[in-house]
Amino acid sequence: MRRTRSDKTTLAGGVMGVHGQWIDFGSEAPVHRALDVDWIHGSPSAKHNTDPDIQVHAYDEHTFILRQNKAINYEAPFLFLVFGNTRAVLIDTGATESAEFFPLRRVVDEVVGRWLAAHPRDDYGLLVLHTHAHRDHISGDAQFADRPGTTVVGADLDSAWAYFGFADEADRVARVDLGGRVLECLATPGHHKAAVTYYDRHTGFLLTGDTVYPGRLYVEDWAAFGRTVDRLIAFAGTRPVTHVLGCHIEMTTQSGVDYPVRTTYQPDEPPLEMTVDHLRDIRAAIDEIGTRPGRHPYPGFVICREDD
């Protein structure tokens, strides 16, 4: 049980009102909870789709995983909504701009409203960050542009690197304080030059975006990708990692076999969660692939190396 206390505290995340209960996110090691989730995975036809536009899974009372419906966009990205004492962070905003077809802000506001009802505090903020700048991870940004108390950090290289301080020191571990809950942030290029990986000390989540996930790992910079995987392995060796979570599922439950691009129905998906051992498997695959471009399937992922 996380301990709480009542007071007024100023942190990097802002000021918590005097009526708030301070949640202790940092004094205990993360608890490994099972992620046995029946994710929405599309329907055989659009007219038979009865899934919600956005699935919301509560990992714990302060951590939520969202998945976009494949009927809205075949990418079906996963998003992460994480609560601290003074603000929450939404990591990625999905593949669809229109709030009519993809009501992300409404869903986020509902989850935030329920959380604040259970944990009242004043002047609670929302920070919007990204794993990288591809369209299926930033399209919902505009829905938050006029939201009160909200900061949207651009996913492009200049905006993200300036925010995290990577422009001055690419190998630094940046820290984003949500009010007693700290995310550690690493520049992890390879899939995309502005890719960022997040580590949440509270859950032990390592959020790897499109760098590592059960699917097609598209690599635009092979040398950078190798360095990134090495860095993630080293980083995970010094922190308790419960789950490695990317932003898509593209594999089938058959070893080495993925669903075709633009698939909107994936009834036989493997779990989203991966482990540090998968990072080591990817490192071994990098060594095996060597200088060969092209598509290289492995049991839990497919590495797609562009021709340098």
Summary of the structure (lengths in Angstrom):
residues: 308
radius of gyration: 18.9
end to end distance: 50.8
largest distance: 59.9
contacts: 1029
relative contact order: 0.14
helix: 21%
strand: 28%
